[in-house]
């Protein structure tokens, strides 16, 4: 490039820059080809996406939601009705769990490595002398270059006994990508309130456990279970199951931690990590409560309800997050043996809190609420309380009285401060 420098009204051309100037015009940078699945947005700003395999285009019109029938969580695959808690616990729940393992999230293989932990740093006067901070580092497997998982733990500085804890699985972790830092520990907006209640909280970056990218099954914990060049089998885990596995290994650690009451650990995650915490709770009954924020399709939102993101979109864009078997349900949602209300019900009788946002229709907040309603019969069978209503409550009006909680916030795809305050009220009944 040639630069003109002005001084005393005269233009002086830099000879050095002339020497560096290219002899021919530079070619413009090539632009990436347009994404054929991205059709822009509708008049309300909702994303319009086309599933290339099926041709399905995102719907946001209630009049175009085709009728659907949800599988009954209290009817066995052989048609027998579940009428008591024992049958749910010993027969129907395991049946639903197996369906999710083989068809949706993928089963965890038997050869997963052990995880060992050590405290790498302690600050007894963190958060303006209100908390004890500890940085724990977990090693996945025994190799010298084994993946490391970093967790930040905060507990009240004056706690007289082991405390309840909220375990937050955060975006972040893993090696730096495109200039972004490897770890992003963002305190929840209610961190001071959590500590003031006499509880603790911990944060972990999900990509320390498994990368969140296509073609990375040779990395993270999944990579440690596969021979070179192998892929998971069609019924084996994708990344959501891997992240869930990591949460369970963290709970293993907390069972040895004298500052934490391991019987009172809630898990929180947002978006794909909202799916993760629901699935982690389904597999690990040591989890005492769940806060699933804006988890959407294949999380808390009903898959059979045609709204926003669909099974087709998930199978196309996030295949690595699921079992390979999910692919057969693209365009065949009604053939799935499960739906989101059953995922929620797998945590019963333990409490589950679900949120959605008005500007996050891609995640189908109404479908999330309907799934919470449809999980209610299982909670009632087990002697617990459901949402308390089948009618969508007014916006920004949390439902926290039952064992299924709900908050529909004004705003977008985020865990808002109001969501968090509602969750603390909700989980406070148990903590």
C-alpha positions in Angstrom: 0.0 0.0 0.0 1.2 3.6 -0.7 0.8 6.1 2.1 0.7 9.9 1.5 2.2 12.0 4.3 1.5 15.7 4.4 3.8 18.3 6.0 3.8 22.1 5.5 1.3 21.8 2.7 3.5 19.4 0.7 2.8 15.7 -0.1 5.8 13.5 0.5 5.7 9.9 -0.8 7.6 7.4 1.3 10.3 5.8 -0.9 10.4 2.8 1.4 6.7 2.1 0.9 7.1 2.5 -2.9 9.7 -0.2 -2.8 7.4 -2.5 -0.9 4.4 -1.8 -3.2 3.1 -4.8 -5.1 3.8 -4.8 -8.8 0.2 -5.9 -9.6 -3.2 -5.3 -7.9 -3.9 -7.7 -5.0 -6.6 -10.2 -5.7 -9.7 -9.8 -3.4 -9.9 -12.5 -0.6 -12.1 -15.4 -1.5 -15.4 -15.4 0.3 -16.8 -18.6 1.8 -19.6 -20.0 -0.2 -23.1 -19.3 1.1 -24.5 -21.8 3.5 -27.4 -23.4 1.7 -29.1 -24.2 5.0 -29.2 -20.6 6.2 -32.3 -18.8 4.8 -31.9 -15.7 6.9 -34.7 -14.7 9.4 -38.4 -14.3 9.4 -40.2 -10.9 10.0 -39.8 -11.3 13.7 -36.1 -12.0 13.6 -36.4 -15.8 14.2 -33.7 -17.8 12.3 -34.9 -19.7 9.2 -32.9 -22.8 8.5 -33.4 -25.5 5.9 -32.5 -29.1 6.7 -30.8 -30.3 3.5 -31.7 -34.0 4.0 -35.4 -33.5 4.4 -36.1 -30.0 3.0 -37.7 -29.0 6.3 -37.7 -25.2 6.9 -38.1 -23.7 10.4 -41.6 -23.0 11.5 -42.8 -20.3 13.9 -46.6 -20.4 13.2 -48.7 -22.3 15.7 -51.4 -23.0 13.1 -48.7 -25.0 11.1 -47.7 -27.2 14.1 -49.0 -30.6 13.0 -50.8 -32.7 15.6 -48.6 -35.1 17.5 -49.0 -37.8 20.1 -46.4 -38.1 22.8 -45.2 -41.5 24.0 -46.7 -42.1 27.5 -43.9 -42.2 30.1 -46.1 -44.5 32.2 -46.8 -47.1 29.6 -44.2 -49.8 29.1 -43.0 -50.7 25.6 -45.2 -53.8 25.8 -48.3 -51.7 26.5 -48.6 -52.4 30.2 -49.4 -49.4 32.3 -47.2 -48.3 35.2 -49.3 -47.8 38.3 -46.8 -47.8 41.2 -43.4 -46.2 42.0 -41.6 -49.6 42.2 -42.5 -50.5 38.6 -41.4 -47.1 37.5 -38.1 -47.5 39.3 -37.3 -51.0 38.3 -38.8 -51.4 34.9 -40.1 -48.3 33.1 -37.3 -45.9 34.0 -34.6 -48.3 32.9 -36.4 -48.9 29.7 -36.6 -45.1 28.9 -32.9 -44.7 29.9 -31.8 -47.5 27.6 -33.7 -45.9 24.7 -31.9 -42.6 25.3 -28.6 -44.3 25.6 -28.9 -46.3 22.4 -30.9 -43.9 20.2 -30.3 -40.3 21.3 -27.2 -39.4 23.4 -25.3 -42.7 23.1 -24.1 -45.1 25.7 -20.9 -44.6 27.6 -18.4 -47.4 26.8 -17.0 -49.6 29.5 -13.4 -48.6 29.0 -13.6 -45.0 30.1 -10.4 -43.9 32.0 -10.2 -43.0 35.6 -10.0 -39.4 36.7 -7.8 -38.2 39.5 -7.9 -34.8 41.2 -5.6 -32.5 43.1 -6.0 -29.0 44.6 -3.6 -26.8 42.7 -4.3 -23.5 44.4 -6.2 -22.2 47.5 -7.3 -18.7 48.6 -8.9 -18.6 52.0 -10.0 -14.9 51.6 -11.6 -14.8 48.1 -14.6 -12.7 47.1 -13.9 -10.0 49.6 -13.2 -12.5 52.4 -16.6 -14.2 51.9 -15.3 -17.4 50.2 -12.6 -20.0 50.2 -11.5 -20.5 46.6 -9.9 -23.7 45.4 -8.6 -24.5 41.9 -8.9 -28.2 41.4 -7.3 -30.0 38.4 -8.5 -33.4 37.3 -6.5 -35.7 35.0 -8.4 -38.0 32.6 -6.4 -41.2 32.5 -2.8 -41.8 33.6 -0.7 -40.6 30.7 1.7 -37.8 31.2 -0.1 -35.7 28.5 -3.6 -36.8 29.7 -6.3 -34.2 29.3 -6.6 -31.8 32.3 -9.9 -30.5 33.6 -9.8 -27.3 35.6 -12.5 -26.5 38.2 -12.9 -23.4 40.3 -14.7 -24.1 43.7 -16.0 -21.4 46.0 -17.5 -22.2 49.4 -18.5 -19.8 52.3 -15.6 -18.8 54.4 -17.4 -19.3 57.7 -19.2 -22.6 56.9 -19.4 -24.8 60.0 -20.3 -27.9 58.1 -20.2 -29.3 54.5 -22.4 -27.1 52.3 -24.8 -27.6 49.3 -23.2 -26.7 46.0 -24.2 -25.6 42.5 -22.0 -27.2 39.9 -22.0 -25.0 36.7 -20.7 -26.5 33.4 -19.5 -23.4 31.5 -18.7 -22.7 27.9 -14.9 -22.5 27.6 -12.0 -24.9 28.4 -9.8 -26.8 26.0 -6.9 -25.2 24.1 -7.2 -21.7 22.8 -9.2 -21.4 19.6 -8.9 -18.5 17.1 -7.3 -16.3 19.7 -9.9 -16.9 22.4 -8.5 -17.8 25.8 -8.7 -21.5 26.8 -10.7 -21.0 30.0 -13.6 -18.7 30.6 -14.8 -18.8 34.2 -17.8 -16.5 34.5 -19.4 -16.3 37.9 -23.2 -16.6 38.0 -24.9 -13.2 38.5 -26.1 -14.5 41.9 -22.7 -15.6 43.2 -22.8 -13.4 46.3 -26.4 -14.6 47.0 -25.3 -18.2 46.7 -22.5 -17.7 49.3 -24.7 -15.6 51.6 -27.2 -18.5 51.7 -24.4 -20.7 53.0 -24.0 -22.7 49.8 -21.0 -23.0 47.4 -20.6 -23.1 43.7 -18.1 -24.6 41.2 -17.4 -23.9 37.6 -15.8 -26.1 34.9 -15.2 -25.5 31.2 -16.8 -28.2 29.1 -14.2 -28.5 26.4 -11.6 -29.6 29.0 -13.6 -32.8 28.9 -14.3 -33.2 25.2 -13.9 -30.7 22.3 -17.2 -29.3 20.9 -16.3 -29.7 17.3 -16.9 -32.1 14.4 -14.1 -34.7 13.7 -12.6 -34.6 17.2 -13.5 -38.0 18.4 -9.7 -38.7 18.5 -9.4 -36.1 21.3 -10.7 -35.7 24.8 -12.1 -38.5 26.8 -13.8 -40.1 23.8 -10.4 -40.3 22.1 -9.0 -42.2 25.1 -11.5 -45.0 24.6 -11.0 -45.5 20.8 -8.2 -47.2 18.8 -6.5 -44.9 16.2 -8.8 -44.2 13.3 -11.9 -45.6 15.1 -15.2 -43.8 15.5 -17.8 -44.4 18.2 -20.3 -47.2 17.3 -23.8 -46.0 16.2 -25.2 -46.5 19.8 -22.1 -45.1 21.5 -21.6 -41.6 23.0 -21.4 -38.3 21.4 -20.1 -35.2 23.1 -23.2 -34.6 25.3 -22.7 -38.0 26.9 -19.0 -37.2 27.3 -19.7 -33.9 29.0 -22.2 -35.7 31.3 -19.6 -38.3 32.1 -17.3 -35.5 33.2 -19.9 -34.1 35.5 -20.2 -37.4 37.2 -16.5 -37.6 37.7 -16.6 -34.2 39.4 -19.3 -35.5 41.7 -16.9 -38.4 42.5 -14.4 -35.8 43.6 -17.0 -34.0 45.7 -17.8 -37.2 47.6 -14.2 -36.9 49.0 -14.4 -33.1 49.7 -14.9 -32.3 53.3 -16.2 -28.8 52.6 -19.1 -29.9 50.3 -22.3 -31.9 51.0 -22.2 -34.3 48.1 -25.8 -35.3 48.6 -26.9 -31.7 47.8 -25.3 -30.9 44.5 -27.3 -29.2 41.8 -26.1 -28.9 38.2 -26.6 -26.0 35.9 -26.0 -25.6 32.2 -27.1 -23.4 29.3 -28.1 -24.3 25.7 -26.3 -27.5 24.7 -25.0 -27.6 28.3 -28.7 -27.4 29.4 -29.2 -30.7 27.5 -26.0 -32.0 29.2 -27.2 -31.4 32.7 -30.6 -33.1 32.0 -28.8 -36.1 30.6 -26.3 -36.2 33.4 -29.0 -36.2 36.0 -30.8 -39.0 34.1 -27.7 -41.1 34.3 -26.5 -40.1 37.8 -29.0 -40.1 40.5 -26.5 -38.5 42.9 -27.4 -35.2 41.3 -29.8 -33.5 43.7 -31.4 -30.9 41.4 -31.1 -29.6 37.8 -31.3 -26.1 36.3 -31.5 -26.5 32.5 -31.3 -23.1 30.8 -32.8 -22.6 27.3 -31.8 -26.2 26.3 -34.2 -26.4 23.4 -34.3 -29.2 20.8 -33.1 -32.6 22.1 -33.1 -31.0 25.5 -36.2 -29.8 27.3 -38.2 -28.9 24.2 -40.6 -31.4 22.7 -39.1 -32.9 19.5 -42.4 -33.9 18.0 -43.6 -30.2 18.1 -42.5 -28.5 14.9 -41.2 -25.2 16.1 -37.8 -23.6 15.6 -34.9 -26.0 15.6 -35.8 -29.6 14.9 -34.4 -33.1 15.0 -33.5 -32.6 11.3 -31.4 -29.6 12.2 -29.7 -31.4 15.1 -28.8 -34.4 13.0 -27.4 -32.2 10.2 -25.5 -29.6 12.2 -24.5 -31.3 15.5 -24.2 -35.0 14.6 -21.1 -35.4 16.8 -23.1 -34.4 20.0 -25.3 -37.5 19.7 -25.3 -41.2 19.0 -25.0 -42.1 15.4 -28.4 -43.7 15.6 -30.0 -40.2 15.9 -29.6 -39.9 12.1 -32.4 -42.3 11.4 -34.9 -40.0 13.0 -34.3 -37.1 10.7 -37.7 -36.6 9.0 -39.1 -39.3 11.3 -39.5 -37.6 14.6 -42.7 -39.5 15.6 -40.8 -42.8 15.3 -38.5 -41.8 18.3 -39.3 -44.0 21.3 -38.8 -41.0 23.6 -39.4 -37.2 23.8 -38.3 -34.4 26.1 -40.9 -35.0 28.8 -39.4 -38.4 29.3 -35.9 -36.9 29.6 -37.2 -34.6 32.3 -39.0 -37.5 34.0 -35.8 -39.5 34.3 -34.8 -37.1 37.1 -38.0 -37.7 39.1 -38.6 -37.4 42.0 -35.6 -35.0 42.0 -36.3 -31.3 41.2 -35.8 -29.9 37.7 -35.9 -26.2 36.8 -36.4 -25.2 33.1 -36.1 -21.7 31.5 -36.8 -20.2 28.1 -36.7 -16.7 26.5 -39.1 -14.7 24.4 -36.5 -13.9 21.8 -35.2 -17.4 21.7 -38.0 -19.1 19.7 -35.4 -21.2 17.9 -35.3 -23.2 21.2 -39.1 -23.4 21.4 -39.8 -22.1 25.0 -43.4 -23.1 24.7 -42.3 -26.7 23.8 -40.1 -26.7 26.9 -43.1 -25.7 29.1 -45.3 -28.4 27.5 -42.6 -31.0 28.1 -42.6 -30.0 31.8 -46.3 -30.4 31.9 -46.1 -33.8 30.3 -43.5 -35.0 32.8 -45.9 -34.2 35.6 -47.7 -37.6 35.8 -44.4 -39.3 36.7 -43.7 -36.8 39.5 -47.3 -37.3 40.8 -46.9 -41.1 40.7 -43.8 -40.7 42.9 -45.6 -38.5 45.4 -44.1 -35.2 44.2 -45.7 -32.0 42.8 -45.9 -31.1 39.1 -45.7 -27.6 37.6 -49.1 -26.8 39.1 -50.7 -25.7 35.9 -51.0 -26.8 32.2 -51.5 -23.2 31.1 -48.5 -21.1 30.2 -48.1 -18.5 32.9 -47.5 -14.8 32.2 -44.1 -13.8 31.2 -41.5 -13.2 33.9 -43.6 -15.1 36.4 -41.6 -18.1 37.8 -43.2 -21.3 38.9 -41.2 -22.5 41.9 -43.8 -24.2 44.2 -43.6 -27.7 42.6 -40.8 -30.2 42.0 -40.7 -29.1 38.3 -39.9 -25.4 38.0 -40.3 -23.0 35.1 -39.4 -19.4 34.1 -40.2 -17.8 30.8 -38.1 -14.6 30.8 -38.4 -11.6 28.5 -35.2 -11.6 26.4 -33.0 -13.9 24.5 -30.9 -17.1 24.6 -29.3 -16.6 28.0 -29.5 -17.4 31.7 -30.7 -14.1 33.1 -30.2 -12.8 36.6 -34.0 -13.3 37.1 -33.7 -16.9 36.0 -31.0 -17.5 38.5 -32.9 -15.8 41.3 -35.9 -18.0 40.5 -33.8 -21.1 40.6 -32.3 -20.2 44.0 -35.8 -19.8 45.3 -36.8 -23.1 43.7 -33.8 -25.1 44.9 -33.9 -23.5 48.4 -36.8 -25.8 49.2 -34.3 -28.7 49.1 -31.1 -27.0 50.2 
